[in-house]
Amino acid sequence: MAPPVGPIIIQPRTTHAPMTSAELKTALRALDPTRSSQIPAVTSFIDDAEHDIELYEGYIQQLRVRQAVLTREVAEYKSLKSPIRRLPSEILRSIFFFTSKYKPNCFGVNSVWRLPALDMSAVCRRWRDIAIAYPSLWTNMLLDLDHSARAVASVQLYLIHSQQQPLSFRVVGPFDGDDNAAREILISLLDQSHRWLSVDLDAEDIEELVTGRNLDVSALRSAHLFEGSFLRLEAFSGTQKLESLSTFAFPKFIPTGAQVNMNLRHLAVQHTDSPSLRSLLTALPTLPKLESLDYHGMSLSLYYSSFGEPADYSVPIRPLAPVTSHVSSVSLHLWDTYGVYPLLKDIFSSLLLPSLVELKIQGGCRIPFNEAGEQLRDKAFSGEWPRATVHDFITTSSCHLTTLVLSGMPISDVDVIAMLYITPDLVDFTLHELWAEVRPECGSVGARPNTLNVGTVTKRMMEQLQNPAFDSDVFTEQRNALVPKLRKLSLRVLYANWEANEADEEFVKMVRSRWLRLLHRISENDSLLQAAQLRTVELTVVGIFVPHEEVYKPLKRLEREGLMFTIRIDRSGCGDGEYFV
């Protein structure tokens, strides 16, 4: 509070000017020199006036100080009335919790330093007391070993304040054995292995720190392990709580039949030196609670392939014994020179997935080059889409797919339509043409080979997807609607194919036929009206494409009624483009 002050008393020296205002103006206009009798009076007035100016300036400064002090006091008193001061500590704890959950403490990852736990503890004494008494606030960390020297003290503080709460952290960057700060951080984390809840290790060359250590990971529920990270099979021998695992090697980390498999729900496997997809498939029955399987591979073979050197795949002589699993989501990202279709055939001929509701297949090609930079092969895919095998897989499994993604493979429109006929429960459908996925100008591996004569997103497909309930031709044979429950459709096409197939108008007709602004509840038996429930449509055209305004104009009206419709023009194929809605 500002000390009490008395009134400011001003005693100026200047009382009367030596001239009146009129006399001063007359003297200023005249060129005559000032009379010598007036000079002493003028000089005395100037001295007194300058003294008074300094005096007034001092008084003004005093008033400004008083004003600033009073303004600060008013703000402080207003703070006492702030609603946030009346919030119970439990509410503040909840706010702190959501802050730490969605904005983890970041120690230099991507050059970002964001430490909300420290920031909140520095606001005031009450906030600090709450933050210190809330150990979960200090348990979520992102660490970059390249910034260890700056982070080491804060990391130690976080480990202290987190007490014995479960830890979730991600570590990135290579480990330099001579970096004492990085070594100190890693050893501190290893010493707390019994508290690990979620671990993401993208760090390399840290195996030396684990040698001879008995890691207790019994509380671990989620793990993402880089190929060079230190956790191996023995590290998991003591945990039965692991629910999510992302790894570069399978089944190195989890042996078939191990007790640790019993609770695993989400498994993501990425390709390494010698992937064995058959080992993965045969391990599925040992994962009774598995819900999702995500496989990323490059240059794959079911039993052998070397990384970065595609091996031609041929179906093994001995087929894989049927494998049954209750997994509900399967995502396959397969890259090979020739082997994607034979590989898919071998996979689906062996699987029975009765609980499957989500299937994503992304194929790709890699065209090898010699040392001179010459392309060794023109053809990226051999064989045909295994329509019969996929048909048997879906019908035999008796699964009810609701989400289907097909991208990066030369699938004919006939094959796509055939697949849609056996997936009547489909709600979300994504279809990306092959060369709409390959982007050599953006630095992707290989190059775009000669275009295959395969039409994927065509006029015929758009006609098949149209809702027959809106067909006004009375002589047209009435048929059931294809995928009547479809609500979201995403297409990515190459402009050359889109233009050649003249699919624009049929595409617009199809969207219009599947849109219905509901005025009443639709009967479950009214399949044709149910087919008019499309709600989201995304069309991405790769290439030089200008949407014809008259053709797409009807969709703007549907957008005003509630349809979420987007046309995206990707001119470079690199993901950046324009949006036309």
N, C-alpha and C positions, 0 to 999 in steps of 0.2 A: 504494500500500500504506500502511496506517495505521502511524504511528510507534509504536515499542514504548513501552509505558507500564508503570509499576510498580503495585503494589497500592494501592488506595485506603484510606487510613488516616483513620478518623473519631475525633475527640476531642470528645465532647459535653461541655457544661458541666453539664447537669443530671445529678446522680447520685442524690440522694435527695429525694423530695417532702416538703414540710413537714408533711403529714398522711398517715395511712394511708388506704386506700380507705374503710374503715368510718367513720373520723372525718370524711372529706370528705362522705359521704352524710348523716351526722347533721347536720353544719353547714349543708348545703344545705336540709334540711327545716326547720330552725329559723328563726324570724323574728328571733332575737336578733342584734344587730350583732356583727361580728367583733371579737374582743378586740384591743386596740391592740398587744399584745405579739406577735401573729401577723402583723400587716400587713407588717413588713419582710421576713419570710421568704417570704410569699406573693408580694410584689412581685418579690423577687429570683428566685423560681422562674419566674414568668411571663417575665421578661426573658431568663433562660437558656433556657427552652423555646422562645421565639420565635426566639432566635439559632440553636438547634439545628435548628428547622424549616427555616430558610433554608439552613443548612448541608446538611441532607439533600436539599433541593430542588436545590441545586447539584450534589451528587453524583449525583442521579437524572438530571439533564440530561447530565452527563458520560457516564453509562452509556448513555443513549439515543443520544448521538452515537457512542459506541463501537459500539453495536449497529447503527446505520445504516451506519457505515463498513464494518463487517464484513459486513453483508448485501449491500452494494453489491459488495464484493470477491468474495464467494461467487458472486454473479450473473455477475461478469466472468469468474471462473475457470470457471464452468459454461459460459459462452459459448465458451470455448476448446475445449470438448468437443462443441459443437453439430454435428450432422451436416451442416448447411448449409455449415460452414466446410471440410468435406472434399469438397464438390462441385467438380469440375473447372471451370475457367473456361468450357469449351465448353458445359457443361450450363447454367450461369448465362446464357450468351449466348442459348441456346435459350429459356430462361424469359423473358428480356428481349424476345426477338423476338415471342413469342406475346402478351406483354403489350402491346407497341406495335401489334401487328396488330389485336387485338380491342378495345383501348382507345386509340384515337388521341389525340394531344395536342390538347386542346380549349381554344381561347382565347376564351372568353366566348360561344360559340354556345348559344342558349337559356339564357343566364346561367350556363352551366356552365364552370368552370375546372378542368381535369384535365390535369396535365402529368406523365405517368408517367416520361418520360425524366429530367426534373429531379428527381423524387422518388427514383428509384432511384439517381441519381448522388450523392444527399445522404445515403445510408445509412452508408457507410463508405468508407475510402480504396480498398479493393479493388474495391467495387462502382463507385465513381467511375471508377477506371482502366479497368474493363471497359466501362462506359457510354461514356466518352470515346473509347475505341478501337473502338467499334462504331457507325459512322456511320449505319447503317440504322435505328438506334433513334430518330433525330432527323428522319426524313424524312416522317412522316405527320402532317398538321396540319389542324385545323378552325379557321377564322378568321372572326370577326364584326367588320366594320369599325366598328361602333358602339362597340367597346371597344379601338380601336387604340392610344390613349394608354397603356393599361396593358400592351398586348401587344407593343409595338414592340421593346423591348429583348430580350424572350424570343425573339421571332421571329428577330431577328438572330443570337442565340446558337444557335438551332436550325440556321439556314442555315450557320453556321460549323462546327458539330460534324458536320453531315451530309456535309461535305466535297464529294465529287463523286458521291455516290450519287443515284439517281433519286428525284425528289420526287413525292409524292402529297398534294394539298391541296384543300380546299374553302373558298371565300370567299363569304360572304353579307353582305347589307346594302347599302344605297345608299352611293355614294361622294360625299362632300362635298368639292368642290375646295379648300375652305379648311382641310380637316383635314390638317395636315402629317404627323401620325403615320400616318394611313391612306395618304397619298401615299407615305411612306417605305416602308411595308410592301409596297405594290403594285409600286413600282419595284424593290425588292429581288427580288421574285418574278419580275418580267419579265426582270431581268438574268440569272436562272437558267433561262430558258426551254429551254435545251439539255438541262436535267436533268428536264424535266417527263415524268412517267410516267402519272399520272392527275390530271386537272384537273376540278373541279366549280365552275363560276362562276355563282353566283346573284346576283352583284353588278351594280349598274346604274351607268350614267353614268361609265364608266372608259375610254371610247374615246379621250379626249384624251391619256391617258398612253401610248397605243400609237402615235399618229401619228408617223411618221418612224422608228419602230423596226423593225429587221429581226429578227423572232422566229425562232429556230431550234427547231422542235418536232419534229425528226426522231426523237426517242425516244418521242414520245407514243403511248400505247396505248389510253387511255380518256379520253373528254371528255364532260362534261355542260355544255351551254352555254345560259345564260338568253338570252331574246330580246334583252335590251339589252346583253349582254356584247360584248366587243370583237373576238373572234376571227371573222374572215370567211374567205372562200374562199382568199385569198392566204396566210393563216396555215397552211393545210394543204398548200400546194404542195410542201413539202419532206419530208413524212412518208409512209412506206410501211408503217409498223408499226401504224397505228391499227386497233384491233380492235373497239372499242365506242364508239358515238357516240349521244348523246342531245341533241336539238336542237329548237328551236322553229321552225325554218325549213328546208325541204328543197325543192329542191336548192340553196339558196343556198350551203351550206357545201361541198358536194361536187358537182362537175360530172359529168354523165354521161360515162362513158368515161375518167375521170381515173385515172391510175396508182394514186392513193391508195386507190381502191376495192378493190384486189385482195385485201387482207387483212381487210377489214371483216367481222366475224362477228355483231355485235349492233347493231341500229339501232332507236332509239326516236325517234319524231317526234311533236311536239306542235303543236297548231293555233295558227297566228298569223293575221295580218291577211288574207292571201290564200292559203290552202292550195291545193295542187294535188295531189290524190291520184293523178291520172293520171300526173303527172310522177314520183311515187314508184313507181308500178307499172311504168312503162316503164324505170325505172332498175334494177329488180331483176336483169335479165340482166347488168348491168355489175358486179354484186356476187357473184362466183362462190363465195365462201366464206361468204356470209351464212347464219347459222343461225337467228336469231330476228328478227322484225319486230314492233314494238310501236307502234301508232298510236293517239294520243289526239286526238280532234277534237270540236269543238262547232259546230253549225250548218254542217255540211259540205256541200260540193258537189264533184263531181269536177272542175269547172273554174272555179267562182266561188262565193264566199259571203263576206259580211263578218262580222267577229267580233262576236258578241253580237246580231246581227240575222238570224235564221234566214231563209234563202231557200228557197222551194219548189223541190224538186229534181225534174227530169224526165230520163228517160234520153236522152242525146244521140242525135242522128240517126245519127252515125257511131259504130259500136261500136268499142271498143278492140281492137286486134289482140291475139291470144293471147300471153300472157306466161308463160314457163316459168322456174321457180326451184327450187333444191334447199333452200330454207329449211325448217327442221323445226318451227318454232314461230311462230304468227301470233296476235297479240292485237289486236283492234279494239275501241276504245271510241268509239262513234259517238253523237252527240247532234244532233237536228234536230227541227223542228216536224213535217214530213211526210216527210222524205226518207230515213229509215233503210232501209226495205225496197227502194225503187228503187235506193238507193245500194249495198246489199248485192248486189242482182241484177246491177248493172253490174260490181261488183268480181269476183264469182265466175264470171261468164260469160267473164271475160278471163284467168283464172289457171289454170295447170297446176302443181301442187305435189306431185310424186310422193314427196318425202321427208317430207311433213308428218305429224307425230305429235301435235302439240298445237295446238288451235284454241280461242280464247277470243273470244266476241262479246258485248259489253255494249252494248246499245242504250239510248237514253234519249229523253226528250222535254223540250221547253222551251216552255211556253205563254206567249206574249207578252202584255204588259199595256200599256194606253195610259197617258197622264200622269195620268189620274184614278184609276188603279188598277183599271180594269175589264178583265176577262179578254177578250181579243180572239177566242180560238178555244176551242171545247170539245173538239175532236178532236185527239189528239196523233199518231196514226198513220193513214196512208192505205194502201190496198192490203193485200196479204196476204204472209205469209212466203213468200219465193221458193223453195218446196219443190223444184220441178223443176230450177231452176238450181243449187241446192245439191246435189241428187242427182247431176246431171250432173258438177258440179265434183269431187265425191268419187270417183265411179266412173271418170270419165275420167282423173283424176290417179292412180288406183290407189294412193292413199295408205292407210296403216294408222294411223288415229287411235287413240291410247291415252288422250288427255286431251281432254275437251270441256267447255266452259263456255258456257252460254247464260243471259243475265240481262237484265232490264230491257226485254223486248219482249213484246208480246201474241202469243205463239205458242200455237196450239191443241195439245192433247194428241195429236191425230192427226198433226200435223206433227212433233212431238217423237218419237213412236213410229216414224214413217217414217224419221227420221234415225238412230235407234238401230238399225234393221234393216240399214242400210248401213255401220255402224261396229262390226263384230263383235269387233274387237280392243280395244274400249274398256276401260280399267282404272279411270279416274278420271272421274266424271261429276258436274257441278255444274249445277243448274237453279234459277234464281231467278225467281219471278213478277214481272210488270211493277211493280205497285204496292207490292210488298214492297221495291222499291229506291228509290222516290220518298219523300222525307221533308220535306214543306214546313214542318212545325213545327220543324224543325231549321235552317231558314234556307236551304234549297236554292232554286235559281232556279225560277221558275214555280210552278205549283200542280198538285195532283192533279186532272186532268179527270174527267169522268164515267167511271165504271167501264165498261170494254169487256166485252162478253159473250163473253169468250174464257176457256175453262177450260184451264189449263196442267197443273198437278199435280192429277190427278183420280183417282177410283176406277178408271176404265178404264185409266189408265196403270199404276197399281199392279198391276192384274190382268195386264197384259201383261208386266210385269217379274218376275212370279212364276216360279219355276223349275218347269216342268211335270213334272220328275221326282218332285215331292212331291205331285202331284195324285192323290188316291185314287179319283177317279171313273173307273171303267174304260170308261165310254162316251164320255169326253172324247177328242176327236181329239188324238193325241200330236203335239206340235210341237217344233221346236228352241228351245232357250233363247235369249232375247233378251240380247244383250251377255254372253256366257257368262264372259268374263274379268273382269267388273266386281269391283273390290275396294274402291272407295271411292265413296260416294254422298252428296252434299250437296244438300239441298233447303231453299229459303227461300220460304215461302208466306204469303199474307195470310189471317188467321183466317176472315174472312167466306167466302172461297172454299173454304178447308179444311173448314169446317163444312157449307157448302152441298153439297159433293161427298161428304160422309160417307166420307172417305178413311181415317180412323183405322184401322179394322179391317183393311182391305185392305193398308194400309201395313205393319202388324204382320205379316200373313200373308206379304207379300212378303219382308220381312227374314228371317223364320224360314225361308222356303223357300230362301233364298240363303246360309244359314249352315250350315256343316258342320265339326264338329271332326274334323280329319283323323286317322285311325288308321293309314292306309297311303298310299302314293303313288298318286295318281290317274293313270290312263292318259290319254295325250294324246287318245285316240279317244273317251273317255267324256265327251262334251260336257255331258251333263246333270249329272254330278257335278262337273265343272269349274265349272259355274254356281253352285255352292254355296260359293264362296270369298270372299264379301263379308266384309270385315274392319273397315271403318269406315263408320259411318252418322251423319250430322249433319242434324238437322231443326230449322229455325228458324221459329217461327210469330210473325208480327207482329200484335199486337192482344191483346185480353183473352182469353187461352186458358188453361184449366186441364186438363192431361192427365188423362184418365180412368184411374184407377189399375188397374182390372181389365183394361182394353184393353191397356195397355202393360206389364202385369206379366210376360208371357212373355219380353219383351226383357231384363228384369233377369236372368233365368236365363242367357240367351245372353251377357250381359255378364260374368257370373261364369265362363263358359267361355272368354272371351277376346275377344268382340266389343267393339269400341270404339264405344259408342252414346251419343249426346248429344241431348237435346231442349233447345232454348234458346227462352225466351219473351222476345220483344222488345216490351214493351207500348207503348213510345213511338215505336218506329220509328227511334230515334236511335242505335241500336247498343248501348245499355246495357240489360241484361236479366238474367233469372234463368236458372239452369241446372238442369235436371232430368235426372238420369242414371239 
